[in-house]
């Protein structure tokens, strides 16, 4: 695979400060496909300085011109969609069809939405005798995960650029090649030098240096809740803003009267997509006790269609594979019933995990409380709607979820009582303009659409 041997800082590729590199491994065959620089504090400092130097000019650029630049970036991503899809498949292990449709396609849609929003957003308003200005917060340190490598980059960088901020990106060390392709697209789009900068490196080294840097005004992080706490503490010590999109344990609530077969099949597909490596995946399926056995049988039939190496790719790394297999073993040890799958690896080569369905899962079990981040679904039974709500809200997370009912009004009434940031009603489609983010320990702030743009703005009022 193509890989740059430097950092993208100040509008050009330049050598890293050190000689250390990070191997990039194809999780499907466990082969090293490239190496990228392992950046450190010196690289981060150079990138932040470049971003600070570029900030005044970019912040003063009229919104229409910023919109045009984001539009040019979108076009550059469109031109690279084939290469992006192949790269994501190589370093993440995603099946090529998913890489083409989601990993390469969704970021184009999101970038386009911010090109339009930057041109129409009201950065100034009148409130009584005051003029209220919405101004860019400054330099953004963006730290992105590996599970949706390009989408998570665009979901942070595009609104930051639309707001007038400059950016230093530290991508996940497992999927840095996609980030380098994004930097190439930025360069082709002709953004001013220093507006976007890329530093590859390890999270505890480069990521920590970026979060702690005094020249960073806002840290936008997507990843685990544990790391989010650390970043929040680091940023809090410097009284700098954070936007944190963290873990989830989303409930898929199937109410009596819903189309049970459809709800179960869509629910299984939701978790199996991206090999279960989705923070908002509906990993807990809640079914009324009268329909529970039927739902378990439907789930077993549905999951059998997801064959490892075909419709389900490997997990991103050996570490992630072992983590997920450990959770499956814990589910068995705590008394849950295996309906499909199990802890044994389905392939000799590659970081695969068998698509797994558990029944007879109690709400207090580990597999019903902790984020597994793999192709594992837990079916829980409930007695009535209040019991279902108690179970749905009974974790520390609140990121996504779904409700299925005989009609939308019934589903919406239940969804209004859920402690979560986003709920799909009767199979509602993903909306790239709707705010995405969580309640409780699933994070702080929102991404996507106008709410995502507002994260990168600060407010000034002028009194007359």
For each residue, the residues with C-beta under 8 A, 3 or more apart:
1: 24 33 34 87 90 91 177
2: 34 177 180
3: 24 34 35 36 176 177 180
4: 8 13 36 180 183
5: 15 16 35 36 37
6: 13 14 15 16 37
7: 13 14 15 16 37 39 43 46 47 197 198 199 200
8: 4 12 13 14 180 183 186 187 196 197 198
9: 12 14 43 46 47 50 194 197 198 199
10: 14 46 50 53 54 193 194 197
11: 50 187 191 192 193 194
12: 8 9 193
13: 4 6 7 8
14: 6 7 8 9 10 46
15: 5 6 7
16: 5 6 7 19 37 38 39 43
17: 39 40 42 43 46
18: 37 38 39 40 42 43
19: 16
20: 37 38 40
21: 35 36 37 38
22: 35 36 37 38 173 176 200 201 202
23: 32 34 35
24: 1 3 32 33 34 35 36 91 174 175 176 177
25: 30 31 32 33 91 174 317
26: 29 30 31 32 33 90 91 93
27: 30 91 92 93 313 314 315 316 317 350 351
28: 93 309 313 314 350 351
29: 26 349 350
30: 25 26 27 318 349 350 351
31: 25 26
32: 23 24 25 26 35
33: 1 24 25 26 90 91
34: 1 2 3 23 24 177
35: 3 5 21 22 23 24 32
36: 3 4 5 21 22 24 176 177 180 200
37: 5 6 7 16 18 20 21 22 43 200 201
38: 16 18 20 21 22 173 200 201 202 205 206
39: 7 16 17 18 43 44 170 199 200 201 205 206
40: 17 18 20 43 44 201 205 206 209
41: 44 45 205 206 209
42: 17 18 45 46
43: 7 9 16 17 18 37 39 40 46 47 199 201 206
44: 39 40 41 47 48 168 170 199 201 206 209 210 213
45: 41 42 48 49 209 213 215
46: 7 9 10 14 17 42 43 49 50
47: 7 9 43 44 50 51 168 197 198 199
48: 44 45 51 52 139 141 168 197 210 213 215 216
49: 45 46 52 53 215
50: 9 10 11 46 47 53 54 193 194 197
51: 47 48 54 55 139 166 167 168 194 195 197 215
52: 48 49 55 139 166 215
53: 10 49 50 194
54: 10 50 51 57 58 166 192 193 194 195
55: 51 52 58 59 136 138 139 165 166
56: 59 60
57: 54 60 61 192
58: 54 55 61 66 136 161 164 165 166 192 195
59: 55 56 135 136 164 165
60: 56 57 164
61: 57 58 65 66 164
62: 65 66
63: 66 67 118 119 121 123 162 164
64: 67 68 118 119
65: 61 62 68 69
66: 58 61 62 63 69 70 118 161 162 164
67: 63 64 70 71 115 116 117 118 119 162
68: 64 65 71 72 115
69: 65 66 72 73 161 189 190 191
70: 66 67 73 74 111 114 115 118 158 161 162
71: 67 68 74 75 112 115
72: 68 69 75 76 189 190
73: 69 70 76 77 111 158 161 185 186 189 191
74: 70 71 77 78 108 111 112 115
75: 71 72 78 79 189
76: 72 73 79 80 184 185 186 188 189
77: 73 74 80 81 84 104 107 108 111 150 154 182 185
78: 74 75 81 108
79: 75 76 185 188
80: 76 77 83 84 181 184 185
81: 77 78 84 85 100 104 105 108
82: 85 86 100 104
83: 80 86 87 181
84: 77 80 81 87 88 99 103 104 107 150 178 181
85: 81 82 88 89 96 99 100 103 104
86: 82 83 89 90 96 99
87: 1 83 84 90 91 177 178 181
88: 84 85 91 92 94 99 103 104 149 150 175 178
89: 85 86 92 93 94 95 96 99 313
90: 1 26 33 86 87 177
91: 1 24 25 26 27 33 87 88 149 174 175 176 177 178
92: 27 88 89 99 103 146 147 149 174 175 313 316
93: 26 27 28 89 275 313 314 315 316 350 351
94: 88 89 98 99 103 274 275 313
95: 89 98 99 310 311 312 313
96: 85 86 89 99 100
97: 100 101
98: 94 95 101 102 103 273 274 313
99: 84 85 86 88 89 92 94 95 96 102 103 104
100: 81 82 85 96 97 103 104 105
101: 97 98 104 105
102: 98 99 105 106 148 151 273 274
103: 84 85 88 92 94 98 99 100 106 107 148 149 150 151 178
104: 77 81 82 84 85 88 99 100 101 107 108 150
105: 81 100 101 102 108 109
106: 102 103 109 110 148 151 432
107: 77 84 103 104 110 111 150 151 153 154 155
108: 74 77 78 81 104 105 111 112
109: 105 106 112 113 432
110: 106 107 113 114 151 154 155 158 432 448
111: 70 73 74 77 107 108 114 115 154 158
112: 71 74 108 109 115 116
113: 109 110 116 117 158 432 433 448 449
114: 70 110 111 117 118 158 159 161 162 453
115: 67 68 70 71 74 111 112 118 119 158 162
116: 67 112 113 119 120
117: 67 113 114 120 121 159 162 449 450 453
118: 63 64 66 67 70 114 115 121 161 162 453
119: 63 64 67 115 116
120: 116 117
121: 63 117 118 162 450 453
122: 125 134
123: 63 133 134 135 457
124: 131 132 133 134
125: 122 131 132
126: 130 131 132
127: 130 132 461
128:
129: 463 464
130: 126 127 461 462 463 464
131: 124 125 126 461 462 464
132: 124 125 126 127 459 460 461 462
133: 123 124 459 460 461 462
134: 122 123 124 454 457 458 459
135: 59 123 164 457 458 459 460
136: 55 58 59 163 164 165 456 457 458
137: 140 163 165 217 218 241 456 457 458
138: 55 165 166 216 217 218
139: 48 51 52 55 165 166 167 168 215 216 217 218
140: 137 156 160 165 166 167 168 216 217 218 219 220 456
141: 48 167 168 170 210 211 213 216 218 219 220
142: 153 156 157 160 167 168 169 170 220 221
143: 169 170 203 207 210 211 219 220 221 222 223 231
144: 149 152 153 156 169 170 171 172 179 222
145: 148 149 152 172 222 223
146: 92 149 172 173 174 175 316
147: 92 152 274 277 278 279 316 373
148: 102 103 106 145 151 152 274 278
149: 88 91 92 103 144 145 146 152 153 171 172 175 178 179
150: 77 84 88 103 104 107 153 154 178 179 181 182
151: 102 103 106 107 110 148 154 155
152: 144 145 147 148 149 155 156 222
153: 107 142 144 149 150 156 157 169 171 178 179 182
154: 77 107 110 111 150 151 157 158 182
155: 107 110 151 152 158 159 436 447 448 452
156: 140 142 144 152 153 159 160 167 169 220 222 447
157: 142 153 154 160 161 167 169 182 196
158: 70 73 110 111 113 114 115 154 155 161 162
159: 114 117 155 156 162 163 447 452 453 455 456
160: 140 142 156 157 163 165 166 167 220 456
161: 58 66 69 70 73 114 118 157 158 164 165 167 191 195 196
162: 63 66 67 70 114 115 117 118 121 158 159 453 456
163: 136 137 159 160 453 456 457
164: 58 59 60 61 63 66 135 136 161
165: 55 58 59 136 137 138 139 140 160 161 217 218 456
166: 51 52 54 55 58 138 139 140 160 194 195 196 197
167: 51 139 140 141 142 156 157 160 161 195 196 197
168: 44 47 48 51 139 140 141 142 197 198 199 210 216
169: 142 143 144 153 156 157 179 182 196 197 198 199
170: 39 44 141 142 143 144 199 200 201 203 206 207 210
171: 144 149 153 175 176 178 179 198 200
172: 144 145 146 149 175 176 203
173: 22 38 146 176 200 201 202 203
174: 24 25 91 92 146 316 317
175: 24 88 91 92 146 149 171 172 178 179 316
176: 3 22 24 36 91 171 172 173 179 180 200
177: 1 2 3 24 34 36 87 90 91 180 181
178: 84 87 88 91 103 149 150 153 171 175 181 182
179: 144 149 150 153 169 171 175 176 182 183 198 200
180: 2 3 4 8 36 176 177 183 184 198 200
181: 80 83 84 87 150 177 178 184 185
182: 77 150 153 154 157 169 178 179 185 186 198
183: 4 8 179 180 186 187 196 198
184: 76 80 180 181 187 188
185: 73 76 77 79 80 181 182 188 189
186: 8 73 76 182 183 189 191 195 196
187: 8 11 183 184 190 191
188: 76 79 184 185
189: 69 72 73 75 76 185 186
190: 69 72 187
191: 11 69 73 161 186 187 195 196
192: 11 54 57 58 195
193: 10 11 12 50 54
194: 9 10 11 50 51 53 54 166 197
195: 51 54 58 161 166 167 186 191 192
196: 8 157 161 166 167 169 183 186 191
197: 7 8 9 10 47 48 50 51 166 167 168 169 194
198: 7 8 9 47 168 169 171 179 180 182 183
199: 7 9 39 43 44 47 168 169 170 206 210
200: 7 22 36 37 38 39 170 171 173 176 179 180 206
201: 22 37 38 39 40 43 44 170 173 205 206 207
202: 22 38 173 205 206 207
203: 143 170 172 173 206 207 208 223 227
204: 207 208
205: 38 39 40 41 201 202 208 209
206: 38 39 40 41 43 44 170 199 200 201 202 203 209 210
207: 143 170 201 202 203 204 210 211 231
208: 203 204 205 211 212 230 234
209: 40 41 44 45 205 206 212 213
210: 44 48 141 143 168 170 199 206 207 213 216 219
211: 141 143 207 208 216 219 221 231 234 235
212: 208 209 234 238
213: 44 45 48 141 209 210 216
214: 238
215: 45 48 49 51 52 139
216: 48 138 139 140 141 168 210 211 213 219 240
217: 137 138 139 140 165 240 241
218: 137 138 139 140 141 165 240 241 242 243 455 456
219: 140 141 143 210 211 216 231 234 235 240 241 242 243
220: 140 141 142 143 156 160 242 243 445 455
221: 142 143 211 227 228 231 242 243 244 245
222: 143 144 145 152 156 244 245 246 279
223: 143 145 203 227 228 246
224: 227 228 246 247 371
225: 228 229 246 247 371 396 397 441 442
226: 229 230
227: 203 221 223 224 230 231
228: 221 223 224 225 231 232 244 246 443
229: 225 226 232 233
230: 208 226 227 233 234
231: 143 207 211 219 221 227 228 234 235 242 244
232: 228 229 235 236 242 244 444
233: 229 230 236 237
234: 208 211 212 219 230 231 237 238
235: 211 219 231 232 238 240 241 242
236: 232 233 239 240 242
237: 233 234
238: 212 214 234 235
239: 236
240: 216 217 218 219 235 236
241: 137 217 218 219 235
242: 218 219 220 221 231 232 235 236 444 445
243: 218 219 220 221 443 444 445 446 447 455
244: 221 222 228 231 232 443 444 445
245: 221 222 279 436 437 438 442 443 445 447
246: 222 223 224 225 228 279 399 438 441 442 443
247: 224 225 279 371 397 399 441 442
248: 279 280 281 371 397 398 399 400 438 442
249: 283 284 368 369 370 371 395 396 397 399
250: 280 281 282 283 284 397 399 400 401 402 420
251: 282 284 286 391 392 401 402 418 420
252: 263 267 270 282 284 285 286 401 402 404
253: 286 388 392 401 402 403 404 414 418
254: 258 260 263 264 267 285 286 287 288 291 295 404
255: 258 288 385 388 403 404 405 406 410 411 414
256: 288 290 291 406
257: 405 406 407 410
258: 254 255 262 263 404 405 406 411 426
259: 262 263 404
260: 254 263 264 287 291 294 295 298
261: 264 265 298
262: 258 259 265 266 404 427
263: 252 254 258 259 260 266 267 402 404 427
264: 254 260 261 267 268 285 295 298 299 302
265: 261 262 268 269 298 302
266: 262 263 269 270 427
267: 252 254 263 264 270 271 282 285 299 377 402
268: 264 265 271 272 299 302 303 306 357 377
269: 265 266 272 273 302
270: 252 266 267 273 278 281 282 402
271: 267 268 276 278 281 282 283 375 376 377
272: 268 269 275 276 303 306 311 312 355 375
273: 98 102 269 270 276 278 281
274: 94 98 102 147 148 277 278 313
275: 93 94 272 312 313 314 315 353 374 375
276: 271 272 273 281 283 324 372 373 374 375 376
277: 147 274 315 316 320 373 374
278: 147 148 270 271 273 274 281
279: 147 222 245 246 247 248 371 373 399 400 442
280: 248 250 399 400 422 436
281: 248 250 270 271 273 276 278 400
282: 250 251 252 267 270 271 285 400 401 402
283: 249 250 271 276 371 372 376 377 378
284: 249 250 251 252 361 368 377 378 380 391 392
285: 252 254 264 267 282 295 299 377 378 379 380
286: 251 252 253 254 380 381 382 388 391 392
287: 254 260 291 292 295 379 380 381 382
288: 254 255 256 291 292 381 382 383 388
289: 292 381 382 383
290: 256
291: 254 256 260 287 288 294 295
292: 287 288 289 295 296 379 381
293: 296 297
294: 260 291 297 298
295: 254 260 264 285 287 291 292 298 299 379
296: 292 293 299 300 339 357 359 379
297: 293 294 300 301
298: 260 261 264 265 294 295 301 302
299: 264 267 268 285 295 296 302 303 339 340 357 359 377 379
300: 296 297 303 304 339 340 357
301: 297 298 304
302: 264 265 268 269 298 299 305
303: 268 272 299 300 306 340 341 355 356 357 377
304: 300 301 340
305: 302 311
306: 268 272 303 311 312 355 375
307: 310 311 312
308: 312 313 314 346 347 352 353 354 355
309: 28 312 313 346 347 350 352
310: 95 307
311: 95 272 305 306 307
312: 95 272 275 306 307 308 309 352 355 375
313: 27 28 89 92 93 94 95 98 274 275 308 309 352
314: 27 28 93 275 308 321 347 350 351 352 353
315: 27 93 275 277 320 321 324 351 352 353 374
316: 27 92 93 146 147 174 175 277 320 351
317: 25 27 174 320 321 351
318: 30 321 322 351
319: 322 323
320: 277 315 316 317 323 324 351 373 374
321: 314 315 317 318 324 325 345 351 352 353
322: 318 319 325 326
323: 319 320 326 327 372 373 374
324: 276 315 320 321 327 328 353 372 373 374 375 376
325: 321 322 328 329 343 345 353
326: 322 323 329 330 343
327: 323 324 330 331 366 367 370 372 374 376
328: 324 325 331 332 341 342 343 353 356 367 376
329: 325 326 332 333 343
330: 326 327 333 334 366 367
331: 327 328 334 336 338 358 361 365 366 367 376 378
332: 328 329 336 338 342 343
333: 329 330
334: 330 331 365 366 367
335: 360 362 365
336: 331 332 358 359 360 361 362 365 367 378
337: 358 359 360
338: 331 332 341 342 356 357 358
339: 296 299 300 357 358 359 379
340: 299 300 303 304 354 355 356 357
341: 303 328 338 353 354 355 356 357 375 376
342: 328 332 338 354 356
343: 325 326 328 329 332 354
344: 354
345: 321 325 348 352 353 354
346: 308 309 352 353 354
347: 308 309 314 350 352
348: 345
349: 29 30
350: 27 28 29 30 93 309 314 347
351: 27 28 30 93 314 315 316 317 318 320 321
352: 308 309 312 313 314 315 321 345 346 347
353: 275 308 314 315 321 324 325 328 341 345 346 356 374 375 376
354: 308 340 341 342 343 344 345 346 375
355: 272 303 306 308 312 340 341 375
356: 303 328 338 340 341 342 353 374 375 376 377
357: 268 296 299 300 303 338 339 340 341 376 377 379
358: 331 336 337 338 339 361 367 376 377 378 379
359: 296 299 336 337 339 379
360: 335 336 337 379
361: 284 331 336 358 365 367 368 378 379 380
362: 335 336 365 368 380
363: 368 369 380 390 391 394
364: 368 369
365: 331 334 335 336 361 362 368 369 378
366: 327 330 331 334 369 370
367: 327 328 330 331 334 336 358 361 370 372 376 378
368: 249 284 361 362 363 364 365 378 380 395
369: 249 363 364 365 366 395 396
370: 249 327 366 367
371: 224 225 247 248 249 279 283 397
372: 276 283 323 324 327 367 376
373: 147 276 277 279 320 323 324
374: 275 276 277 315 320 323 324 327 353 356
375: 271 272 275 276 306 312 324 341 353 354 355 356
376: 271 276 283 324 327 328 331 341 353 356 357 358 367 372
377: 267 268 271 283 284 285 299 303 356 357 358
378: 283 284 285 331 336 358 361 365 367 368
379: 285 287 292 295 296 299 339 357 358 359 360 361
380: 284 285 286 287 361 362 363 368 391
381: 286 287 288 289 292
382: 286 287 288 289 387 388 391
383: 288 289 387
384: 387 388
385: 255 388 389 414
386: 389 390
387: 382 383 384 390 391
388: 253 255 286 288 382 384 385 391 392 414
389: 385 386 392 393 414 417 418
390: 363 386 387 393 394
391: 251 284 286 363 380 382 387 388 394
392: 251 253 284 286 388 389 401 418 420
393: 389 390 398 417 418 419
394: 363 390 391
395: 249 368 369 398
396: 225 249 369 440 441
397: 225 247 248 249 250 371 420 438 440 441 442
398: 248 393 395 418 419 420 421 438 439 440 441 442
399: 246 247 248 249 250 279 280 420 421 422 437 438 439 442 443
400: 248 250 279 280 281 282 420 421 422 423 424 438
401: 250 251 252 253 282 392 415 418 420 422 423 424
402: 250 251 252 253 263 267 270 282 423 424 425 427
403: 253 255 411 412 414 415 418 423 424 425 426
404: 252 253 254 255 258 259 262 263 411 426 427
405: 255 257 258 408 410 411 414 426
406: 255 256 257 258 410
407: 257 410 411
408: 405 411 412 425 426
409: 412 413
410: 255 257 405 406 407 413 414
411: 255 258 403 404 405 407 408 414 415 425 426
412: 403 408 409 415 416 425
413: 409 410 416 417
414: 253 255 385 388 389 403 405 410 411 417 418
415: 401 403 411 412 418 423 425
416: 412 413
417: 389 393 413 414
418: 251 253 389 392 393 398 401 403 414 415 423
419: 393 398 439 440
420: 250 251 392 397 398 399 400 401 423 438 439 442
421: 398 399 400 435 436 437 438 439 442 443 446
422: 280 399 400 401 434 435 436 437
423: 400 401 402 403 415 418 420
424: 400 401 402 403 427 428
425: 402 403 408 411 412 415 428
426: 258 403 404 405 408 411
427: 262 263 266 402 404 424
428: 424 425 431
429:
430:
431: 428 434 449
432: 106 109 110 113 448 449
433: 113 448 449 450
434: 422 431 448 449
435: 421 422 446 447 448 449 451 452
436: 155 245 280 421 422 446 447 448 452
437: 245 399 421 422 442 443 444 445 446 447
438: 245 246 248 397 398 399 400 420 421 441 442 443
439: 398 399 419 420 421 442
440: 396 397 398 419
441: 225 246 247 396 397 398 438
442: 225 245 246 247 248 279 397 398 399 420 421 437 438 439
443: 228 243 244 245 246 399 421 437 438
444: 232 242 243 244 437
445: 220 242 243 244 245 437 455
446: 243 421 435 436 437 451 452 454 455
447: 155 156 159 243 245 435 436 437 451 452 455
448: 110 113 155 432 433 434 435 436 451 452
449: 113 117 431 432 433 434 435 452 453
450: 117 121 433 453 454
451: 435 446 447 448 454 455
452: 155 159 435 436 446 447 448 449 455
453: 114 117 118 121 159 162 163 449 450 456 457
454: 134 446 450 451 457
455: 159 218 220 243 445 446 447 451 452
456: 136 137 140 159 160 162 163 165 218 453
457: 123 134 135 136 137 163 453 454
458: 134 135 136 137
459: 132 133 134 135
460: 132 133 135
461: 127 130 131 132 133
462: 130 131 132 133
463: 129 130
464: 129 130 131
